[in-house]
Each structure stands twice: as structure tokens, then as C-alpha cells.
Amino acid sequence: MVKAYMLVQTEVGVSARVTRAIRALPGVVSAEDVAGPYDVIACVEAPSVADLGRGVIAHVLEVPGITRTTTCTVVEL
């Protein structure tokens, strides 16, 4: 499995709704509201990088209220 953390910025006042919407998506392991420069951090996973991009990340980006994301793919060193 390919795993990544998505750091999400939202419009003001909608982070809780965005978090709930992200949690409901297939491939999302967890999503939490956080304080700091990001509003939500989600852990996502899929069988391949292609599946992660097309099947999970693309759906997260469709959630209303998201203004910006940064995706950090987990690597094994």
C-alpha cells in the first residue's frame, strides 16, 4: 500500500465539515482537525501511486471548502 498525509487548508469556519466529508471517502484512513497553518490532516492510502492520485486524492480535492492542499507521500528509508 502507498500511504500519504494530506495537509489541508479550508475556508474560514468550515474545517469541521470538511473533516467529516474527508473521513467518509474511500481510501481515507483518518482525518483530524488541527491547529496551525493547516486546518485538517488526513492519512490516505491506496494500492499504488496511480490509485492514490486518481482514486483518493482526486476525491478529497472535490470536497467543498478546501482552498489548498499539500500531499506528503510516505517513503521507507
N, C-alpha and C positions, 0 to 999 in steps of 0.2 A: 504494500500500500504506500502511496505517496501522501505525505501529510504536509499541511501548511497552516500558518497562522495568518489570519486576515485582520489587519488593524483598520478600523472603520471610523470615519468622521461622519457625523449626521447634522442635519438641520437642527437648530435650537429647539429643545423641548420634545423631540421625537425619539430619543435614543432607546427608551424602554420598548416602544412599539417596534422599532427596527430590530432590537434584540429578539423579541418574541417571533417576529417574522423569519429571521435568520435561523433560529432554533428549529423551526418547522420544516426546513428544507432538507431533502435527502443529501447525504454526504457531510452534513454538519455534525461534528462530534459534540461541540459545546459552543455557547455564545454567552458572553458576560458583559454587563455594563461596567465600565471602568472610569476612573477619574484621570485627568491628564490631557495630553494633546489628542488622544483618541477617545471616542465615546463607547465603542464596542470592540471586543477582541473575540474572534471566532476561531475555533480549531476545525479544520475541514480535512477530509481525506477521500481518496479515490484509488482505484487500481492502477492508474497510470497518470502521467502528466497531462496527456490529452484529455482524459476523462475528468481530471481535476479542473482543467480550464473550461472545457465545454459543458461539463455536467454539473459542476458545483459552483465555481467562481462566477460563471456567467449568470447563474440564477441568483446568487447573492447580489450582484450588481443591479438586478432588476427590482430590488426592494425599494419602494418609495421612501424618500427621506435621506438616502445616503448621498453625501456630497463628494467623498473621496475615500479611496482605499489604498492600502499598501499590503501586498501579499508577500509573506516570508516563507519560502519553501524550506522544509526541514531537510538537512543533509546529514549523512553519517560521516564523521571524520575518522 
